[in-house]
Every structure is written in C-alpha cells, then in structure tokens.
Amino acid sequence: MNATTTRAVRTVDPDEERALLEGIDRWIEREVRPVVMHHDHEDLWPAELVEQMKEMGLFGATISQEYGGLGLPASTYAKIVMRISACWMALSGIFNSHLMMAAAVERFGTEAQKSLWLPKFASGEMRGGLGLTEPNAGTDLQAIRTTAVRDGDHYVINGTKTWITNGIQGHCIALLVKTDTHADPRYKGMSLFIAPKGPGFTVGKKLKKLGYNAIDSAELVFDNYRIPADHLIGGEEGQGFFHATGGLELGRINVAARGVGLAEGALALATSYAQLRETMGKPICQHQAIQLKLGEMVTRARAARLLTLDAAASYDAGQRCDMEAGIAKYFASEAAVRNSEEAMRVHGGYAYSKEYDIERCYRDSLLMCIGEGTNEMQRIIVAKEWVRRNPV
Ligand SMILES: Cc1cc2nc3c(=O)[nH]c(=O)nc-3n(C[C@H](O)[C@H](O)[C@H](O)COP(=O)(O)OP(=O)(O)OC[C@H]3O[C@@H](n4cnc5c(N)ncnc54)[C@H](O)[C@@H]3O)c2cc1C
C-alpha cells in the first residue's frame, strides 16, 4: 500500500474566486446572519445551514476534484473562512475540523482509503473531525493513553477523547491512538485511524462551553471498539503522530483565517455602532478616544489578513511554512481577542447585552488562542524555526 503526501491543488482564477466569494457573501446575508444569534444562544445545531453547506460543496472545499471536492487552494479557502467567521466563527468549525480529517486521508492514506472515504467526505455524506486530545493530554499529544491492539483483521480500541469538535453530529473521526505503548521515542508508537461510529464508540457527554456554541464539542469513549485493520491511515503502524501533526500548517492557516474573520467582524460592528451612537452632541467615532481604538483595530485586522494570506500562499506554493502559519495563527487569534474586546468598549454597556452580536464575538475569539496549538506553543515554534533559518 502506497501512502502519498500530496494533494492536487488547482489554480483558481480571480473571476472564479470572486464569483465564489460573492456566492458565500449572499448565503451569509440571506441564511446565516438572520439565525446566528438564535442558534448561539440556544446552543442549537444548525441543521439547515449544514445541508446548505453540503450543497455549496464546503465539506469538500480543499479535497481534490478527482475525489469530488472543490480542490481549492489554501488562499481561496482562507478567504471563505474569513468571510463566514466575520459573521459566525463557530459555523466554520463544522467544516474546518472535517477538512483536517480529510486532509490526513488525502495526504497520507492509501489509494483504497482515498477512493473509499474522500468522496463521502467531500459530499458531506460522512462528516467528522480530529480526535487527538484526551483528558490528560492536549499539547503533549505523545502522552495519550488510548490504545489500539491488533486482533486478527481488526484492532480493539480503548480510551477516552475529549473536546472533539463534531463528535456528536459527525459520523466518524480521525482517531489518534497508541499501537505501541512502550515505544521510545513515544511518537513512534502512535497511529491514526478513520473511526466510524459503531458499537463500542459512544459519546460520553456534550461539553458546555463559554462560546463556540451550536457546534458540538464532545467527550468520546472507546470501550472495546473493534475497527477493521484497513482503517489505519496509510496502512502502517507508528506513523500517526506524523499524520496527525502533518496537517497542522493548514490547520493553523484555518484558525488564522477564523481569527481574521473575528477581528474584521468585531471591527465592522464597532465601526457602525460608533457612527450611530452619539454622546456630547456628536457620533462617538468623532471622539479621539474612539478613533484611537478604531485605528488600532483596522491596523490589526489588516495585518492579520496579510499574514494569513502570506502563509496560505507559501502553503499553496508547496513551501515549508510552519513559521509563517505559526506567525499568522498567533497574530490573527490575538487580533481577534483584542478587536473583540475593543469593540465591546466601543459599545459601552450594550456590549454586555445578549441582544448585541459583539458579546458572541468576544466569547468565540478566546478559543482561537487555544486550538491547533496554543499561542504559547506558536511563539516557541516560530522562535525555533526563526533561529534555524538564521544560523550564526
Ligand atoms: C472548543 C474546543 C474545541 C476543540 N476541538 C478539538 C478537536 O476537534 N480535536 C482535538 O483533538 N482537540 C480539540 N480541542 C482541544 C485543544 O486542541 C486543546 O485544548 C489544546 O491542544 C490545549 O491542550 P490542553 O487543553 O490539554 O492544555 P495543556 O496542554 O494542558 O496546556 C495548558 C497550558 O500550558 C501551556 N503549555 C503546555 N505545554 C507547554 C510547553 N511545552 N511549553 C510552554 N507552554 C506549554 C499551554 O500553552 C497552555 O497555556 C478543542 C478544545 C476546545 C476548547
């Protein structure tokens, strides 16, 4: 069985990209914006929007066309994520995590696995996400305790995963396990499976969160869960750590794009509010204290966008871009938090009201500093790569 690490990225000309993004904009205004507050407040799964996302091909956005996807480059994909996240960041999580799972199959799976899974992922018939984190292990992924033991043509899996996005509404996950608990170094004992739901694979509980509502985050329990051996991605044990982290550059560009969306969304809310709200006989955007905030917010949002598109361009060019993706993820997620907080200040007391969108932006933005590697880790990754590229 041959594993490959490539995917066919096609060129999207500016007219096609513009038409695509305009379609996304129309969908957001017509279908998403009117319902976002209700779904967020009620923590309600957006079933209708998910059906529409299927029709638009979003579940196959970065999957190659030969497997039924749109085959979009990271740069076009990032612009889609930015637009959706400017309205409702959580919605992009439904297909972001799914596409990370798909990327692991497309980059590292066997031909048989790609032909079997990718068309179903691309159509949204099978949706899922990444199952890496455990109660005792997030940043230190090599400390996971979930095990897979070979038993004839199957593996038997036991363990618990937590914080898994799409864990309840999804149909499967890319599941990181230990196939050798004694391996030294530890990563050599790790393997990644495509794990569809079935007997022995149950949802422990739905996790309640500060934000990122409507999208499900779950604890998943594996109790003697039997999985066919051909579900092992790439067909070879011991490659799981590489397979799970091999998509992190794209994952970080994803999160950066979400951060850009939030930073721009918060800016847009502050911009309109500051022109409508008057104090001392004039709109607050004419007070210098508010102008300083808006000036900083515009600068942060613009810089975050440019850094993210720079990282996406490097990725599309096939260049190593862990540093660029790390910089973008770090900067854009912090920009999302800062812009949301500043936009709250611009809104005064109304920012604290559930009737205004800005409070959701603020809650949602805080997650961006955690996912796809915390921002503490991003700075360490950036520094290490920076030093490597600049030897004395
Ligand atoms: C809403 C939500 C959705 C999520 N979705 C998914 C998902 O779909 N799939 C999935 O697998 N996981 C998911 N996660 C989990 C997420 O990836 C982890 O929370 C994240 O990796 C951090 O791990 P942790 O929470 O265990 O924190 P820890 O690893 O315990 O870290 C705690 C703190 O210590 C710092 N730290 C840790 N190690 C170091 C170090 N070596 N050097 C410096 N600082 C360090 C961290 O930066 C952090 O500040 C999700 C989490 C949330 C909140």
The ligand as an SDF file (V2000), in Angstrom:
LIG
                    3D

 53 58  0  0  0  0  0  0  0  0999 V2000
  -13.8370   24.3300   21.9980 C   0  0  0  0  0  0  0  0  0  0  0  0
  -12.6650   23.4100   21.7810 C   0  0  0  0  0  0  0  0  0  0  0  0
  -12.6340   22.6100   20.6560 C   0  0  0  0  0  0  0  0  0  0  0  0
  -11.5950   21.6960   20.4880 C   0  0  0  0  0  0  0  0  0  0  0  0
  -11.6090   20.8500   19.4100 N   0  0  0  0  0  0  0  0  0  0  0  0
  -10.7290   19.8320   19.3620 C   0  0  0  0  0  0  0  0  0  0  0  0
  -10.8350   18.8140   18.3620 C   0  0  0  0  0  0  0  0  0  0  0  0
  -11.7010   18.8600   17.4860 O   0  0  0  0  0  0  0  0  0  0  0  0
   -9.9560   17.7820   18.3860 N   0  0  0  0  0  0  0  0  0  0  0  0
   -8.9740   17.6910   19.3280 C   0  0  0  0  0  0  0  0  0  0  0  0
   -8.2280   16.7180   19.2900 O   0  0  0  0  0  0  0  0  0  0  0  0
   -8.8250   18.6450   20.2830 N   0  0  0  0  0  0  0  0  0  0  0  0
   -9.6820   19.6910   20.3310 C   0  0  0  0  0  0  0  0  0  0  0  0
   -9.5620   20.6510   21.3070 N   0  0  0  0  0  0  0  0  0  0  0  0
   -8.5040   20.5290   22.2970 C   0  0  0  0  0  0  0  0  0  0  0  0
   -7.3830   21.5400   22.0950 C   0  0  0  0  0  0  0  0  0  0  0  0
   -6.6480   21.1850   20.9470 O   0  0  0  0  0  0  0  0  0  0  0  0
   -6.5430   21.5160   23.3850 C   0  0  0  0  0  0  0  0  0  0  0  0
   -7.3240   22.1300   24.4050 O   0  0  0  0  0  0  0  0  0  0  0  0
   -5.2320   22.2550   23.1960 C   0  0  0  0  0  0  0  0  0  0  0  0
   -4.3740   21.4980   22.3780 O   0  0  0  0  0  0  0  0  0  0  0  0
   -4.5230   22.5140   24.5380 C   0  0  0  0  0  0  0  0  0  0  0  0
   -4.4240   21.3370   25.2670 O   0  0  0  0  0  0  0  0  0  0  0  0
   -4.8950   21.2990   26.7940 P   0  0  0  0  0  0  0  0  0  0  0  0
   -6.2410   21.9050   26.8810 O   0  0  0  0  0  0  0  0  0  0  0  0
   -4.7140   19.9130   27.2850 O   0  0  0  0  0  0  0  0  0  0  0  0
   -3.8970   22.2710   27.5450 O   0  0  0  0  0  0  0  0  0  0  0  0
   -2.4480   21.8700   28.0950 P   0  0  0  0  0  0  0  0  0  0  0  0
   -1.6860   21.1480   27.0810 O   0  0  0  0  0  0  0  0  0  0  0  0
   -2.6100   21.2210   29.4250 O   0  0  0  0  0  0  0  0  0  0  0  0
   -1.7970   23.3120   28.2960 O   0  0  0  0  0  0  0  0  0  0  0  0
   -2.1250   24.1610   29.4220 C   0  0  0  0  0  0  0  0  0  0  0  0
   -1.2710   25.4070   29.3130 C   0  0  0  0  0  0  0  0  0  0  0  0
    0.1370   25.0790   29.3530 O   0  0  0  0  0  0  0  0  0  0  0  0
    0.8070   25.5730   28.2140 C   0  0  0  0  0  0  0  0  0  0  0  0
    1.8220   24.6070   27.8110 N   0  0  0  0  0  0  0  0  0  0  0  0
    1.6810   23.2560   27.7220 C   0  0  0  0  0  0  0  0  0  0  0  0
    2.8380   22.6780   27.3670 N   0  0  0  0  0  0  0  0  0  0  0  0
    3.7370   23.6760   27.1850 C   0  0  0  0  0  0  0  0  0  0  0  0
    5.1100   23.7300   26.7850 C   0  0  0  0  0  0  0  0  0  0  0  0
    5.7790   22.6270   26.4670 N   0  0  0  0  0  0  0  0  0  0  0  0
    5.7060   24.9420   26.7240 N   0  0  0  0  0  0  0  0  0  0  0  0
    5.0260   26.0670   27.0250 C   0  0  0  0  0  0  0  0  0  0  0  0
    3.7210   26.0860   27.4020 N   0  0  0  0  0  0  0  0  0  0  0  0
    3.0930   24.9050   27.4840 C   0  0  0  0  0  0  0  0  0  0  0  0
   -0.2880   25.7200   27.1520 C   0  0  0  0  0  0  0  0  0  0  0  0
    0.0770   26.6750   26.1710 O   0  0  0  0  0  0  0  0  0  0  0  0
   -1.4600   26.1730   27.9970 C   0  0  0  0  0  0  0  0  0  0  0  0
   -1.3370   27.5490   28.2340 O   0  0  0  0  0  0  0  0  0  0  0  0
  -10.5510   21.6250   21.4590 C   0  0  0  0  0  0  0  0  0  0  0  0
  -10.5680   22.4740   22.5570 C   0  0  0  0  0  0  0  0  0  0  0  0
  -11.6130   23.3610   22.7350 C   0  0  0  0  0  0  0  0  0  0  0  0
  -11.6340   24.2440   23.9660 C   0  0  0  0  0  0  0  0  0  0  0  0
  1  2  1  0
  2  3  1  0
  2 52  2  0
  3  4  2  0
  4  5  1  0
  4 50  1  0
  5  6  2  0
  6  7  1  0
  6 13  1  0
  7  8  2  0
  7  9  1  0
  9 10  1  0
 10 11  2  0
 10 12  1  0
 12 13  2  0
 13 14  1  0
 14 15  1  0
 14 50  1  0
 15 16  1  0
 16 17  1  0
 16 18  1  0
 18 19  1  0
 18 20  1  0
 20 21  1  0
 20 22  1  0
 22 23  1  0
 23 24  1  0
 24 25  2  0
 24 26  1  0
 24 27  1  0
 27 28  1  0
 28 29  2  0
 28 30  1  0
 28 31  1  0
 31 32  1  0
 32 33  1  0
 33 34  1  0
 33 48  1  0
 34 35  1  0
 35 36  1  0
 35 46  1  0
 36 37  1  0
 36 45  1  0
 37 38  2  0
 38 39  1  0
 39 40  1  0
 39 45  2  0
 40 41  1  0
 40 42  2  0
 42 43  1  0
 43 44  2  0
 44 45  1  0
 46 47  1  0
 46 48  1  0
 48 49  1  0
 50 51  2  0
 51 52  1  0
 52 53  1  0
M  END
$$$$
